[in-house]
Amino acid sequence: MKLFVLPALLTISSPALAQRDSVRLTYLGTAGWEITDGKTVVIVDPYFSRLKDNTPNDRPAPEDTRPQINQGTLIVPDTAVINAHVRRADYILITHTHPDHALDMPYIARKTGAMVIGTASTGNLARAFGVPDAQIRVVSGHEDLKLNGISVLVVPSLHGMFRKPADPSAPRPPPPVFPAGARPPFTINAYVEGGTLAYLLRIGGHQILIFGSMNYIESELTGLRPDIALIGAMPERANIDDYTPRLMRVLGNPPVVLPTHWDRFNTPFELGQPQIAIDRVHAFMDEVKAASPNTTVVLGEHLKPVWFK
């Protein structure tokens, strides 16, 4: 198995490939990606704001001088950071409406005119911030969207679990939904899950399967054969039995896997990643290697493009 890592780690992006017919993926941190074939730009779960709060796996960095967010803090996107990194988007895919996936979405949609695709919760959140209905496509799963130059299969999915359930066979309670008619500003706790989706994006001759959390519904993935899979890699994947081997098997051992949702995402990009984050993503990469020896694992560096022919 070929294994690519980054400085400290190493990048495999190639300007030469950028001149050809190819697909470019850029890791935006957290579960965020920009994916383009040079004609259409798709952004997934953008979260440039990276608020200073306690996340399930990481405390704020001591060297982060920004005010810390708490449960009662009214939160807003960091538009300066967004403007520095987002110039164009045609479509925004939202897997669920937690703040680290959806906080920045309305501003980006208004800035670019992109169509927002996601759950009813996503639609309600977008409308709350003035995104026009013409830019919102509400989906729930199994839709196969034919869009301008690309297509998207919407895949029902599940959010990760922060602890193993006492009774794994018990049905999950329905996730809370962001309410219709709400008006900003909102506290961080207002950004509820709202249901979770995955997406199979067909673009530039590639089939890219996109997850936004550390869970999935195996039966919904049967028969999918992505050549690139973006797979959640945070430690809570350990609460899902046989998470990585089952996923590799049901997807037919995809040729390329890129870990997603692995970084310390409560600090600005410039502070970099601590060793604990690097260690945990390498542990996931080792799991993929053990389960699917012929899969190439590519670890994307923040904001650095990687091209695939």
N, C-alpha and C positions, 0 to 999 in steps of 0.2 A: 504494500500500500504506500502511495506517495503521500507525504504529510507536509503541508506548508504552514509555517508559522511566521510571526512577525517580529519586528526588531526587538528588541531584547530578543524579540521575535523577528520576521522577514516578509516582504511583500512580493507577490507574483504578478502585480499589474504590469502591463506591457504597452507603452505608447505605440509600438509598431502594430499591435493587434487593433488598436483603436482606429486605425486607418481602414480596416476591413469591415466586412459585414459581420458584426459580432454583437453580443449582449454585454452590457456593462452593469455590474452590481457594485454599489457603494454602501458600506455599512455606516449607518447614521447613529449608531449607539442604541442601547436598550434593544427593542425589537424592530428598530427602524431601518429601512432600506430605500435607496433610490435605484430603480431598475429601468434601463432604457436600451432600445435598439438603435438609437440615434434619430429616431423619428417620433416615438411616443415615450413620454416620461411617466413612470408609475412610482408613486411614493407610498410606502407601507409604514403605518404606525409611527409617524414622525414625532420625535420628542427631543428637540434641541434645547429646551429650557432647562432640563436636568436639575430640578429644584433641590435645594438643600434640605432634605428631610430624611428621617429614618426609614430605610427600606428593609424588607424582610431579611436580606442577607448582608447589608452594609450600613454601618453608621456613617454620618457625615465625616468628611476629611477635616482634620484639625486646621489644615492650611487654607480651607475654603472660608473666605472672609464674608461671604454673603449672609444675610439674615436667615436663621433656620425657620423652616415651615413647621407649624404644629397643626393639630386638628381643626382649630378655629380660624386659621389664617385664610384670608381670601387670596386666591392665587390667580395669576395672570401669566400668559406666555411671555417669554423673553424675546420680544420682537427684534431686538438688535441682533441676537444670535441667529434667529430664523432668517432675517434679511441677508446676513452674511453668507448663508449656505443654500438658500432656496431662491432660484430665479424663475424656474418654470416647473409646472406639473400639469399633466393632463388628467390623471386619475389619482385619487388617494384611497387606498384600501385600509380599512380599520378593522382589526380583529376583535377588539372589545374596547369598552369605554373607561377603563381605568386611566388615571391621569398620565401615567408614563407611556400611554399609547394614543391618547386622544386630546390631551390638553392643547397642543399646538395646531391640531387639525383645522378648526374654524378659521383661524387667522391665515393659514396657508391657503385654504380654499378660497377665501375672499381675495387674497393677494394675487393668486394665479388664475382664478376662474376654473380650477379643476373640479371634476365630478367626484363627489364623495360616495364611496360604496361601503355599506356596513349595515348593522342591525337597526331595528327601530330605535334602540337607545342611541346609536350613532346619529341617526336622523334627527332625533329630538335635541341632542347636544348641538348639532350643526345649526339647526333653526334658532336655538336660543341665542346664538351669536350672530344671527343675521345672514347666514348662508342661504341663498335663494333656493326654493324648492326645485327649480330646474337643474340645480347642481347636486341634488341628493338622490341617490338610488338605494332604497331600503331593500335588503335581502334577508333571507332567513336560512338558506341552505338549499342546495341542489339546482339553483339557477345556473344556467350556462349563458353568460353574457357575451354577445358579439359586439365588440366596441370598435373604435377607429383603429384598425391595424393590429389589434390584439384581441384575445378572448380570455374570459375569466370564469372558471368553474368555482362556485361557492360551495365550500365543504363544511357541513356542521361539525363542530368541535367542542372541546371542553377547556375550561381554565384549569391550570395546575392547582394542586392541593398542598397546603403548607404543613399538613400532618396527615399521616395515614388514618383513614376512617376506622372507627371501631368495628363497623359492619360494612365491608366493601360492597356487599350485595344490596344495601339499602339505597333507594333512589335519592339522588341529590335534590335538595330544595331548589326551586327555580331561582335563578340569579336576579337580583334587583335591577330594575331598568331606570335609566335616566328619564325623569318625567317630562311629558309634553307640557309646553307652556311655561317652563321655568325661565327665570330671567337672571342674568349674571349681575354681579360677580358671585362666584361660588367658592366654598371651602374645598379643600382637597378631598374630603370624604364624600362630597357630592358626586364625584366621578366614579360611579359604581360600575361593576362589570358589564351588565346589560346583555349577557350572553356572549359566547365566543365562537368565532368562525375561523376557518383556515381557507386558503385560496390556492387554486391551481392556475397560475398565470402562464398563458401561452404567448410568447413574444420572441420574435427573431429566430424562429425555428426551434426554440427551447420550450420545455415544459418545466416551470419552476413552482415547486410546492412550498407554500409559505405558512409557517406556524407563528403565532404570537405568544404562546404560552407553553408550559411544560406538560401537555396532556393532549389526548386525541381520542377519537372514537374509531377503533380498529375497523369495524365493519364499513365505515364511511370511506375508508381508504382502499378497500379491496379493488383491485383492477387498475389503480392509478400507477403510472410508471414515469414519474418525473426523472429528468436527467440531472436536475439540480434541486436539492431540498434544503430549505432553511429551517433548522430544527432548534427548538428551545433547549438551552443547556444549563439553566440554573439548578442548584442542588435539590430543589423540591421535586425534580424528576424522580428522585429515589423513592418518593411516596407512591409511584405508579409501578406496579409489578412488571418487571422485565421490560422496562420502558424502551431502551435502545434496541435490544435484539428483536423485540416484536415489531418495532417500527421499521427496522431495516428489512425484515422478512416480508411484511405486508406490502412494502413499496418495491419489492423485487431487487433489493440492494442497489439503491441509486448510484450512478457513477460518481456524482459529486455531492458532498454535504458541506454546508457552511453553518457553523454554530451561530445561533442568534440568542438574544436576551441572556447574555453571559456576563456583561461588564458591570462595574460599579457605576450606576447611572444617576447618582445623586451628587455628582461633582461636575464642574465644567470640563470640557474636552482637554483643555491645556494642562490640567493636573495629572493626566495620565491614569494608568491602572495599577493598583497595588498588586503585590505578589499573590495575595489570596485569590484575586479574580483570575489571574493568569493560571494559577494552579487548578482552579475549578474547571476552567474551560479545557485545559489539557486532559483532565480526568474524563470529561465527556468525549473528547477526541479519541482517547484510548478505548473507550467503550465502543465507539463506532468501528475502530480498527479491529477490535476483537470480534465484533459481530459480523462485519462485512469487509474482509481483507482487501477486496479489489476496489473499494470506494476510495476516492481521493477526498481528503478533508482539507478545506481551505479556511484559514482563520482570517477574516477580514479586519483590516486596521481602520480605525475611525476615520471617515471622510476620505479614504484612499480607494480609488476605483480598482476593480479587478475585472478583466475582460475574459469572456468565454467565446470561443468560436463555435 
